[in-house]
Each structure stands twice: as structure tokens, then as C-alpha cells.
Amino acid sequence: MKSLFGILNNTLGKKILLLLLAMLLPTFSIVHSAQAAERVYASYSALERSISVSALERYAIDGTIDDSLAVYTKYIAPAQMQEFRRILLNPIKVNAVAVSQFLYTPQGEFMLQRLTEVIKTDSRQPLPGFHALRSALILAAADEKGLTLLNLLREYPSASIHIDLARTLGIASELEKLVSETEKAIAAVVEKADIEAKMIEPSMNVSQLPDFRRPGKFAVQKQSIRLLDGSRNRFLLTDVYLPNASFQVPVIVISHGLGTDSSNFQYLASHLASHGFGVIVPNHTGSDTKQLRSLMNGSASKVAEANEFLDRPLDIKYVLNDIEHRNKNQFRGKLNMQQVGVIGQSFGGYTALALAGAQIDFKGLSNACKPKALKDTWNVSLLLQCRALEMQTKNPRKDYNLRDDRVKAVIAINPITSSIFGEMGLNEVKIPVMFIASSDDTVAPALYEQIVPFSWIANPNKYLAVLQGGTHFSAIGVGKSSGEQVGLPSDIVGDDPALARRYINSLSLPFFQAYVAGISKYSPYLNAAYAKAISNEPLGINMIQSLTSTELAQAFNGELKQMRKNQEPSTSPLYNPP
């Protein structure tokens, strides 16, 4: 589903009027309301101007500019007017039921609340504006040609739409600052990668190394196991990929993210198995594709229950225990169940880190989830992280140490980390760890959720890879048929997702060979020079092994301390460098 934050990011470079109007675009993929908006009013302090919806419609359809619209042509270049016209008509193909259900989730209501700070009905009160905007989005999404800004204006159930330009400018400034900060942080990663690569290249001919993007030499057999953890009433359909090897093999577990399932990571499981790993891919019942479908058809009220923060790691522990019992007979002792690696994406990244020993910091999370902090944030992933507080409310004395000693190394792709773990919780990870971030991730923003948290980790065996041009969805493979999974538009998935998946294959294989299989000859791949050797356009990749607080502070030219000073300590992932 397309995020509001992503749409805003894509419009920040345009003039403020285009940004203002693009803000009305929905967050996703004809019935008409009894009343439709007739005029759009834009106010700044005591000044107010208006444009009729019919004038916008004529301009969108045939390019006619009437007197009310002509005023704006004095300030907006012709090319930008044409872009505005495209925005009015450009459709987003979405599922109307999905839109409706999403807008009733905490994440959907959060986005609506942020929009209604600037978009109001005649009454100028937030609650009527909230309901009016939700109604307009749902009705406009039902248009068979797709959802457009023009349709949204037609469906708005008020005679006029009032837009607060001053607040719009404030929001634009907040987003521009976030984008700027992210760009600076990524520039610091690139600079550090250049330095690290130069230190390695003289002693290493990267071009002569084998190509890990290619499948390995082992044939792969896949089988599915139906498991039931009766103590938690969790049904765990689990895929197991076995290489046709004559020796005992180490094990990798893949944990999918929210709203996906094991089928989305078949590409990675098959690749690792072909290189001599046993691969286990469970389906997390409470946060998989079925849960998302249940949300859409109304049989579920939440994207994921709070207990998923506990149940997901316990799913993997249960599956490992069960397969360990089956190993002697069903798998003929082929799996080395004491040498396990875990790789997870998004919520699965959280799961991997929890199994690696990261501790939930309930005190820090509580501070980060205060109403004011949530009201001011553009980090949508914080809404999911805050759900974990419900676990402690129900059982404050419960031990949430989810570390599994069988797990020897983990990879977290686009993980959520900043508040659920914080600096203290992440420093409990004592085993090798790799973060993989995406520069254009609008769900778990790279700056907040991966880059700054990476700098918190004192563990020397740590790695950070950044996909430049990647999104939160780049690493997710093609899953089940479209009838079973919610499809994503190509512009949301990002540049060349096939290339992103090849990067995941190329980085995870040597990492797990070195730290799970214990084969030292793979260590030379885990550096900046190797990442640069496999990097290709349009989706580049950089990797670093360290990033200190001082280096990150230098990237912000001293702004880091000021950012920390201007925010509540617990609401900002940016720490105070020495």
C-alpha cells in the first residue's frame, strides 16, 4: 500500500502549491456522495484565496485556465503547471476494500489525523474533517479508473475544502528536514564505505572472487510441515528447504514481515539451500498474509496483535525445537540444529534481533509513545512499536528475554529498532549482526531505524548495507497469486527489485558461511570493496563495518546535538555524540 510519507517525499522538490495539492493524494491501491466539494480555499493567516473544483476539472481535462487559476500561473512555471495537471488526473489503482479497512487501523487513522491538521471542512473542526477525508478517500478509491486527486475533490462531503497553508508549510519543512537528514546520513555511509574500500582493495582482487549471485551446486528439495503449538494455539505452516548434500548442514531461518508470508522469500531460501544450508521458513500466523486478508474482509480488527512481539520469536523457538526432534528420523540427521542463523525483513528483522538477544526497552518505549511524541512523528513504524507496550500492561513481570543460544548470527532487513529496543536493548546483541537499510524506506525510515541504531551497537562483528534507491518492499520476493496477496504498484516497490533480491542473496550467503557455518574463507566478502564490486545501477549498494557517533555528528555538521536538544531524549533516535 502506498504511504502518505512516500508520496510527500516524492513531491518535496516541487513548488509548495504542488506539494499542498499532492498532500491530498491517498496512501494506497462510481459512487458519488450526496454533496461534493465545490471550492478549495487556501488560507495563510488572515489571507484566503479559493479555486473552484470545476475550474480544476476543466484545467485537468482540456488545459483551460480560467481567471481564478490564472493568478497562480504568475508564480508557477509552465512545466510545474503541467505536473500539477498530471497530479490531478494520474490514477492510483487500488482496492477500495483495502483502503476502507486500512483507514480504520491505527496507522490509517494516524495518517488521516496528520492530513486533517491542514485539510478541514467548513466548520474548521478536526473531527468533521477527519471523517470527511476518510469518506472521500473510500468513495474515490471505488472509481474503476483508479483514485485521482480530482475524484477525491468530487467525493469530499462538504461544499468547500479549507487548507491551512501555514501548517502545510510547517509539515513540508518537517519532511524536508527528515529527507535532508537521511541524505546526510547516507552520504556519511557512502564516504565511510569509500574509506573502508580503499583500505581493503590493495590486498584483495574482488573481481576474482566467485559470484554469489548464482545458484550453488546442490539440488534443493522443499517440503512443508504443519505444526501446532498448543500452548499458544499457534498453527505454524513451515517450509523446509534441504540441499542434496552428503554431510550435515547448518540451518538458516527466514522470518517474513507484516502482511507477507513464506512464499515471499522462496527466492532466498532456494538460493541459500543450493549453497549448502538447510533453510526453515515458518509462517507467523498473527501477522502474515492471512491476517492482512482478515483485516480487509472485516474478520480482524488489527493488523497485528501486541503479542506478536512475543509470539514471533517464540514461533521460531518452537519450530527449531520441533525440527530438532524430527531431525534424526525425518531429516536423517542432516541438519545441524546448534548452528543456526536468522534473517528477517521488517517485523521479521525485529524477530531476528530479539532472538539474537536484543532486549525490549519498555521504559524508553513508553517515553517515545507519549501522545505528543506520536503526534509529531513522521516515523510510521513507531505506531507498530508502541503496540508492544500493551504486553507489559497485561503482564508487567513477564520475562521478555527471547535470546536463543542456537542462533549464531542474524541479518535484519529494514528492521524496526529505534524505540522498541533503543541503544540499551541493541547493545545486548553479542553475536554477528548485519543491518540492511533502504534509502527510500518510508515505513521504517533508514535514518531512524537502521543507520543511527547501527551506530549504537558496540559489537565489533557488525555490518550495515544501504540500498540506494531501495524501498521497504525491495527485498520482498514475488509471493502467492494476486488473489491471495495484496499487490504493490511498481513505483512503491522501488527501482529494480530483482537486483535488490540479488544483493540479499549475495550478502547473506558469505555472512552466514562465515559466522554460522564457520568457514573463514568467506570473510573477505564482508566488506565495502565487495559491496562496491557487485553494485549496479539503478540500485546501488554500499556496506560499512563501523560508524561512530563522531562520524555521524560530522555528517550533520554539528546539527546532531541541536536536534537532540530540540526533542525529548526518548522520542529521538539521534543521540548526543561525545
N, C-alpha and C positions, 0 to 999 in steps of 0.2 A: 504494500500500500504506500502511496506516495506521501511523504511527510511534508507538513507545512514548512518546517525548518528547511527542508531541501529546496522547496520552491523559492523561499525567501533568499536562500543562499545564491540561487541561480539568477536572481534579479538585482542583487546588491550593486552591480556595476552600472545599472541603468539609472536614469533620472528619477527623482523622487516620486513624480506623478505615476510613472510606470510601476515603481515599487508599490506605491499605495494601491493601485488597482490590482496588481498581481497578488497582493495580500489576500484578495478575496477568493483566489483560486483554492480549491479544496485540497484535502490531504490524501486523496485516493485516486481506485477502479471500482406521449407527454400528457403527465397530469399537471394541470395548472391550478395554482392557488386561487382562492376566491378574490384575493386582492393582490396586485403586483406593484412593485416599486415603479413610480413614475419619474422621480428625480433623485439624483445623487447630490447631496450637499457636502461640501468640504469646508471645514471651518478652521481658522487659526486665530486663537484669542477672540477678539470681537469681530473679526472679519469672516465673512462667509460667502462662498460662491456655489452655484449649482449648475448641473448639466442634466438635461432631461434624458431619460433612458431611451426614448425614441430617437434622440439625436445621436446617441452612441450606437444605436442599432443601424441607423442609416449610414453612419460612417463605416461601421463594420461590414455592411453588405455591399455598398457600392462606392465607398470612399467620399461621400458627401460630407463637407464640413460646414455646419451652419454657424450662426453668429456666436452662440454660446460656447461652441467648441473652438472657434477661431481664436478666441482670447489666448488659449493655451499654445497655439502654434507659434506665438511670439517667443515662447520660452523653450520650446521643444523642437529639436532638429527634425527635418523630414524623415530621416531614417528611423528615428525613435518613434515618430508618429506611426510609421508603418509597422514597427514592432508592437506598438500599442494595439493596432488593428488586428495583428495576428493573435495577440493575447486574448482579445475579445472573442475570437472565433475558434481558436485552437482547442479541439476537444480532448478530453481525457477519458478513455474508455475504462469504465469501472462497473463493478457490480453494485446495483442500488441497495441490495440487501446488506452487502458488506459495509457500505457506507453507513447505513442506518444503524447496524449493530455496533460498529466502531465508535460512532458518535455518542453512544451511551456507555462506553467504557471510561475508566478514569483518564486514559491517555487522550481519548477523543474529547472529553469534556475539558481537559486541560487546554487543548488547542483552541477550542471554542471560547474559553474564558479569556485567553490571550488576545484573540481576534476581537472579542467584544469590548476590549479596552478602547478600541478605535472605531469600531463599527456599531452604530446604535440606531434604534428606532426613533420615531417622533418623540417618545417620552424621554429619551436620553438615559433611561434607567438600564442597568446591566442585565437584569433578569429577563425582561421582554426581548432585549437584543440577543441574548443567549438562545432563547427558544426560537426566535425568528430566523436566526442564522442556521441553526440546526435544521429547521423545517425546510428552508430554501435549499440547503445542500442535499438533503434527501430527495426532494422533488426534482431538482435539477439533475441529479445522478440517474434518474429514471429515463432521461431522454435517450432514445435509441441511437442517436448520432454521437452520444458522448456528452460529458459535462463540460460546459464552457462558462466563461465569466458572464457572457451575455444572458445565458439561460439562468444563471444564478440571480442576476438582477431581476429578471422577469418573475422568478418564483419567490422573491423576497416578500413576505406577507405584511407589507406596510407601504403606505403611499410614498414614503421617502426613506432614503438611507442617509444617515448622518455620519460623516467620517471626521474624526479629530486629527487634523494634520499635525498638531504639535506632538501628540502621543505617537503618531505614526513616525515622525522624525526621530523621536526618542527610541522607538523599537528598532528603527533602521540603524541608528547609531550603536545600539547594543549588539545587533547582529554583525554589523561591520567590524566592531571591536573583536568579537569572537572569531570571525573569519580571519582578521588580521593577526590575532594571537596564534591561531592554529597555523597560519602560513609561516610565522616566525619560528614556531617550534619545529615545524617540518624542515625549514631551512637549516635549523641547528642540527637536525638529524642528518641531513644531506652533507653538511660541512664536516660533521664528525665522521661520517662514512668515508668521505674523501680522504681524510687524515688516516683513518684506520686502514683503508685500502692501500695507500702508498707505503705504509709500514710493512704490509704483507707481500705485495706484488714482487719485489726483487727476489724473494726466496721461494716463489711459488708460481708455476706456469699454469694459471687457471684454465687456459684454453685446452690443455691436455687432459684435464680431468674428465671422467666418464659423465655422460649426460643422464642425470637422474630424472629427467622429464619422461624418459622412455620406460615402458613396462619392463619388469625384471624377467628372469629366466624361468620362474616357476609357474606352472599351470595352477589355476585357482578354482577351488570348489566352494560354493556357497550353500549354506543350509540355514533354515530358520527354526528357532526353538521357542516354544510357548512356555513362559514361566509365570508363576503366580506367587507373589509374596503375600501370604495370607495374613501376616501380622499387620500389614498396612493396606491390604486389599488393593494391591497394585498388580495389574496384568502387564507383563513385560515381554512383548514380542521382540525377539532378539535375533539379529542376523549374525552369523559366524562365517568368516572367510578363512579358508585353510589353504596354505600353499602345498603343493605336491612335493614336499621335502622329506628326506630320509632321516632328518635329525630333529631334535627338539627346538622349537622356535619361540622367541619372545612374543609378547602379546601387546597389542595396541587397542585401546578402547576409544571410540569416537562418540562424543556427546553432541547431539544436534541442538539447535537453538529453538526459541519460542516460535510455534506455528509451523515448524518443519518436522521432518522425520528421518528415519534411517535411509530412505531412498535418496535423499538429497546429498548423501556422502558416499554413495556407492562408488563414485569415481576414485575417491581417496582410499577407500577400503580395498578395492581391487588392486590399486597401484602398490600399496604397502604390502599386501599379501603376495603379489608377484615378485617382490624382493625379499621374501622370506620371513614375514611376520604373520602371526595369527591375529586376525582383526575381529573385534567384537563391537557390534553397533546396536545398542538397545534403543527402543522407542520409549521416551518418557511420557507415560500415559497422560499426566495432567497438564502438559504444555506442548503437545505435538500437533500435527495437522488435524487430528480428530477433535481436539479441544477447540481449535480455531473454527472448525466447521460447526461445532455445537454452539459456539458463541454466535455465529452468523444465523443459525436457524432458530435461535432463541432458547435452546435447551440448556445453555450455560450462561451464567451471569457475569463471568470474569474471564479475562484472557488466561490467567493462571492464578491458582490459589497461593496464599503466602507460604504454605507448607512445601511448595515446590523447591524453595531454597534448601530445605532439609531432605525432601524426598528424592531429588535428582541425584545427589551424591550417594544416598542410600540405595537407589536403584542400581548404581554401578557396583557398589559393595555386594549387593545381593547377587547380581549376575556373575560377578567374579567368584563368589563362594559357590554358586550352583555349578558353574562350568568347571571349577576345580574338582568338585565331586564327580562330574561326568568325565573328566579328562582321562582317567585310567582306562575306561572301557570304551566309551563312545568316540573319544578322540585318540585312543591308543597312546596316551601319554605324550602326545606331540607338543602340547602347549606348556611352556614354562610359566607357570602362574605366579612365580615370585619375581619375575622381570616384566613389569607392566609399565606402559606409557599411556597417557591420556591426552587426547586432542579434542577441543570443543570450540564451538562457534557461538558468540553472543552469550545467551544464557548457559550454553554449553561451556563457554570459556570460564564463566563463574564456577561451573561444576568442576572443571578440571583443576582450577586453583584451590577450591575447597578441599579436594582430595589430596592436593599437594601440601596442605597444611595451613593455607590462608584462613585466618580467623575472622568471623563477623564481628565488627566493632559496633555494638549496639549503642554505646554512648555517643560516638561520633555520628552514627547514622541518625539517631534521634535529633541531634542538633541540625543536621543537614536537611531533615524533613519537616522542620518547623514551617508553618503556613507562609510566613513572609519569604523564607528561602525558596520554597516551591513556587510561589507567585512570581518571583523574579528570575527564575532559572530558564534557560533555553536548552538545558540538558534533559531531553525527554526520558533518557534511561533512568534518571533519578526517581521517576514515578514508580518504576518497577522495583528499584532497590528499596524504596520506602515501604513496600509491601512486607518486607521481612520483619519489620517491627511488630507486626501482628503475632508472629510466632512467640516473641518474648512476652507479649501481653498475656497470651494464653498460658504460657509455661515459663515463667521468668527464671526458674532454677535449672532448666534443662541444659545439659552439656552439648554444645554445638561444635565440638571438635570433630571434624569429619575426615581427618587425615587417615590415609590408608598406606601402611608401610610397604605394600607390594608395589605401589606406584613410585617409579624411579625418576621420571621426568615428565613434564607437561608442556603443551603448546596451547595458548589461549588466543583465538582469533576473534577480533572485535569484542573483547570481553567487557562486562560491566564490573567496575572495581572501585571507583573513586570513593564512594561513601559506604558501600556495603562492607568493604574491607578497610579502606583507608591505609595510611602509612604503617600503622602498628600491625594491622592484620596481615598485610602483604609481606612484612618482614618475618613472618613465621614460615614462609616458604624457604626451605633449606635445600631443596633439590633443584636440578637444572630446569630453567623455565624460559620459554620464548613467547613474547607478545607479537602478534601480527595486527597492525593497525591499517586503516584505510583513510586517506586524506580527506575524502568527501563523505565520510560516515556521519549522517545526521541523526542516527538513532543512538549510538554510543560514541559521541564525538571523540576523535583521536586524541586531542589535547587533554581533555578531562579524564578519559577512561583508560588510555594506554600510555601516552608519552610521559606525562607527569607521574603517574603511578609507577612506570618503569624506573624512573629515577629514584623512587623511594626504596627500591629493593636493594638490600646490601649483599645479597647472594652474588658471588663472583661469576657463577655459571648462568649468566642471563643474556638474553638477546632480544633486540627489538627490530622488527622488519616493518617497513611502511610501504604500502601500495599507493603510489602517487597517481590519483585518478580513480582509485577504487572506492567502493561504497560499502555499506553494511552488508550488502547482498552479493558482493562479487565472488565470495568463496563458496556460496551455496550452489550445489550442482542441480541439474535437471532432475526433478523428482517424479512422483507418480503422475498419472494422467491429469489433465486440467480439470476433470470432473471431481478429482479428489483433493487437489491443492489449489490455493488461490494464486493465480498467475501474477507476475510483476511486469510492468512495462519495461522495455529495454533501457529507457533513459534512467530508470530507477536502479536497475541492476548495475549500471555503470559501463565504463569502457572495457571491451573485450573480456567478458567473464571467463571465457575458455583459457585465456592467458593467465588470469588470476588463479584459476584452478591448477594450472601447470606450475605456477610458483608455489602453491601449497604443497604439491607433490614433491617439488624439488627441494624445499626447505625441510619438510617434515621427515623425509627419508634419512638424510645424513644425521639429523638431530637425534632421531630415535636409534639409529645404528650406533652412534657414538655413546649415548647415555643410557639406553635400555639394553641393547644387545652387547654393549661394552667393547665395540670394535674401534680402536683408536685411530685407524687409518681414515676414518670418516670425519675426524675433527677438522682437517684443513678446509672442508666445505663451509664451516660455520663461521664465516667472516664477511667483511664488507666487500672484499675483492671478488669472492664467488658470486655474491648478490649482483654486483655490477656486471659480471660476465654473463649472467643469464637474463639481465634486464633488457626489455624491448619496449618499443613504442607500440600502442599509445598508452600502455600501462607500465610505468617504470617501477622499479623496486630498489630500496636501499636497506641495508642492515647494519646495525651497530651493536657493540658489546658493552658499552658503558655510556652513561650520560649523567654527569654530576649536577648538583644544584647550582654550582657556579657557572657551568656551561649553559645551563638553561636560563639563568639570570642574565648572562651576557647576550643571549639571543633576544631578550626583551629590553636591552639597553637600560637596565635598571628599573624597568616598569614592574617587575615581578613583586618587589617589596610593596610598591604602591598599590598594586592590585590586591595583595594580601591585606593591606591596611584598610582598604575601602570595603572589604567584605567581612562578614562574620567568619572567624577562623574555620569553623566546621562546615561552612557552606561552600568554601572554595577549595578546589583540589590543588591550588597553587600554594606552595609552601614558602616560608620565609628563608631564603638562602643565607648562608653564613657571610 
